[in-house]
Every structure is written in structure tokens, then in C-alpha cells.
Amino acid sequence: MRIALAVLLCLSATTASADDYKCKEADPGTKLTATFGATVSLHDLSVWILGFTCKNVVCAPDVAKYATKLTVIAPKPMTPKQALQLFVDAVEATGLVVQQKPDTLVIKLGPN
């Protein structure tokens, strides 16, 4: 499912190789599932979203202070559009904001 290279700059304490962030854009009619443990890190959630959107994910430097673990429960298969909205909703539930650009998702502190 992963063939194109994407860039991920988000909360990683270790150096990642290009092979860690490969993607293949999913067709709009594809059904995706989200299976996470009890909690998921913003980094892991970002890797999941880039895997099928091929969008770059960039976190503002101050995001690391506020983004700890998220709980995401998604029992039904969803389209890529629905999965992207799930990502945005999950991130924004932490008080952060996701700015969507054509090829990039920017995660930054919200107004509060």
C-alpha cells in the first residue's frame, strides 16, 4: 500500500529513515479501518494518516508540550475522506489545530 515518499516532521525522538514514511494514496471508494491500542501517540496517528493520503505532516515546535496520547475508537470501516476527518477531529480534541493545505497537514497550537 505504500510507494511514494512523504515527509513527516512530528514528535519523533529517534531518527527515522525514508522507508518509515512511505505511502500510497487510497482511492476515494476504498474502505479503511483504524485499529489502535487503548491510546495512540500523535506521531503514530500522523504516520497512519500519511500512509493513505500521502500528505506531509508538520508539527509546530510547541506541539510536543501538549500532545501526549490520544484515544481513538473507530469500529466501522471508513472512506479516506472520513478517516482524514477522524484524524482532524482527534487532533483538535487535544486543543491543537490542523490546518489543511493541498499537500500538507500542519498541526499547531489552537487559539486557547
Contacts in CASP RR format, 6 or more apart in sequence:
PFRMAT RR
TARGET T0000
AUTHOR 0000-0000-0000
METHOD contacts of the structure
MODEL  1
MRIALAVLLCLSATTASADDYKCKEADPGTKLTATFGATVSLHDLSVWIL
GFTCKNVVCAPDVAKYATKLTVIAPKPMTPKQALQLFVDAVEATGLVVQQ
KPDTLVIKLGPN
1 23 0 8 1.000
1 24 0 8 1.000
1 26 0 8 1.000
1 51 0 8 1.000
1 52 0 8 1.000
2 22 0 8 1.000
2 23 0 8 1.000
2 24 0 8 1.000
2 51 0 8 1.000
3 22 0 8 1.000
3 23 0 8 1.000
3 24 0 8 1.000
4 22 0 8 1.000
4 23 0 8 1.000
4 24 0 8 1.000
4 25 0 8 1.000
4 54 0 8 1.000
5 18 0 8 1.000
5 21 0 8 1.000
5 22 0 8 1.000
5 23 0 8 1.000
6 21 0 8 1.000
6 22 0 8 1.000
6 23 0 8 1.000
6 50 0 8 1.000
6 51 0 8 1.000
6 54 0 8 1.000
6 55 0 8 1.000
6 56 0 8 1.000
6 57 0 8 1.000
7 21 0 8 1.000
7 56 0 8 1.000
7 57 0 8 1.000
7 58 0 8 1.000
8 16 0 8 1.000
8 20 0 8 1.000
8 21 0 8 1.000
8 43 0 8 1.000
8 46 0 8 1.000
8 47 0 8 1.000
8 50 0 8 1.000
8 56 0 8 1.000
8 57 0 8 1.000
9 56 0 8 1.000
9 57 0 8 1.000
9 58 0 8 1.000
9 59 0 8 1.000
10 42 0 8 1.000
10 43 0 8 1.000
10 46 0 8 1.000
10 57 0 8 1.000
10 58 0 8 1.000
10 59 0 8 1.000
10 63 0 8 1.000
10 107 0 8 1.000
11 41 0 8 1.000
11 42 0 8 1.000
11 43 0 8 1.000
11 46 0 8 1.000
11 59 0 8 1.000
11 63 0 8 1.000
11 64 0 8 1.000
11 67 0 8 1.000
12 43 0 8 1.000
20 47 0 8 1.000
21 47 0 8 1.000
21 50 0 8 1.000
21 51 0 8 1.000
22 51 0 8 1.000
23 50 0 8 1.000
23 51 0 8 1.000
23 52 0 8 1.000
23 53 0 8 1.000
23 54 0 8 1.000
24 51 0 8 1.000
24 52 0 8 1.000
24 54 0 8 1.000
25 52 0 8 1.000
25 53 0 8 1.000
25 54 0 8 1.000
26 32 0 8 1.000
26 52 0 8 1.000
26 53 0 8 1.000
26 80 0 8 1.000
27 80 0 8 1.000
28 79 0 8 1.000
28 80 0 8 1.000
28 81 0 8 1.000
29 79 0 8 1.000
29 80 0 8 1.000
30 52 0 8 1.000
30 79 0 8 1.000
30 80 0 8 1.000
31 77 0 8 1.000
31 78 0 8 1.000
31 79 0 8 1.000
32 52 0 8 1.000
32 77 0 8 1.000
32 78 0 8 1.000
32 79 0 8 1.000
32 80 0 8 1.000
32 83 0 8 1.000
33 74 0 8 1.000
33 77 0 8 1.000
33 78 0 8 1.000
34 48 0 8 1.000
34 72 0 8 1.000
34 74 0 8 1.000
34 78 0 8 1.000
34 83 0 8 1.000
34 86 0 8 1.000
36 44 0 8 1.000
36 45 0 8 1.000
36 72 0 8 1.000
38 71 0 8 1.000
39 69 0 8 1.000
39 70 0 8 1.000
39 71 0 8 1.000
40 69 0 8 1.000
40 70 0 8 1.000
40 71 0 8 1.000
40 72 0 8 1.000
41 67 0 8 1.000
41 68 0 8 1.000
41 69 0 8 1.000
41 70 0 8 1.000
42 59 0 8 1.000
42 63 0 8 1.000
42 67 0 8 1.000
42 70 0 8 1.000
42 91 0 8 1.000
42 94 0 8 1.000
42 107 0 8 1.000
45 70 0 8 1.000
45 72 0 8 1.000
45 87 0 8 1.000
45 90 0 8 1.000
45 91 0 8 1.000
46 57 0 8 1.000
46 59 0 8 1.000
46 105 0 8 1.000
46 107 0 8 1.000
48 87 0 8 1.000
49 55 0 8 1.000
49 57 0 8 1.000
49 83 0 8 1.000
49 84 0 8 1.000
49 87 0 8 1.000
49 105 0 8 1.000
50 56 0 8 1.000
50 57 0 8 1.000
52 80 0 8 1.000
52 83 0 8 1.000
53 80 0 8 1.000
53 84 0 8 1.000
53 105 0 8 1.000
55 103 0 8 1.000
55 104 0 8 1.000
55 105 0 8 1.000
56 103 0 8 1.000
56 104 0 8 1.000
56 105 0 8 1.000
57 104 0 8 1.000
57 105 0 8 1.000
57 107 0 8 1.000
58 104 0 8 1.000
58 105 0 8 1.000
58 106 0 8 1.000
58 107 0 8 1.000
59 67 0 8 1.000
59 106 0 8 1.000
59 107 0 8 1.000
59 108 0 8 1.000
60 106 0 8 1.000
60 107 0 8 1.000
60 108 0 8 1.000
60 109 0 8 1.000
62 108 0 8 1.000
62 109 0 8 1.000
63 96 0 8 1.000
63 107 0 8 1.000
63 108 0 8 1.000
63 109 0 8 1.000
66 94 0 8 1.000
66 95 0 8 1.000
66 96 0 8 1.000
66 109 0 8 1.000
67 91 0 8 1.000
67 94 0 8 1.000
67 96 0 8 1.000
67 107 0 8 1.000
68 94 0 8 1.000
70 90 0 8 1.000
70 91 0 8 1.000
70 93 0 8 1.000
70 94 0 8 1.000
72 86 0 8 1.000
72 90 0 8 1.000
74 86 0 8 1.000
78 86 0 8 1.000
87 98 0 8 1.000
87 105 0 8 1.000
88 98 0 8 1.000
88 100 0 8 1.000
91 97 0 8 1.000
91 98 0 8 1.000
91 107 0 8 1.000
92 98 0 8 1.000
95 109 0 8 1.000
95 110 0 8 1.000
95 112 0 8 1.000
96 107 0 8 1.000
96 108 0 8 1.000
96 109 0 8 1.000
96 110 0 8 1.000
97 107 0 8 1.000
97 108 0 8 1.000
97 109 0 8 1.000
97 110 0 8 1.000
97 111 0 8 1.000
98 105 0 8 1.000
98 106 0 8 1.000
98 107 0 8 1.000
99 105 0 8 1.000
99 106 0 8 1.000
99 107 0 8 1.000
99 108 0 8 1.000
END
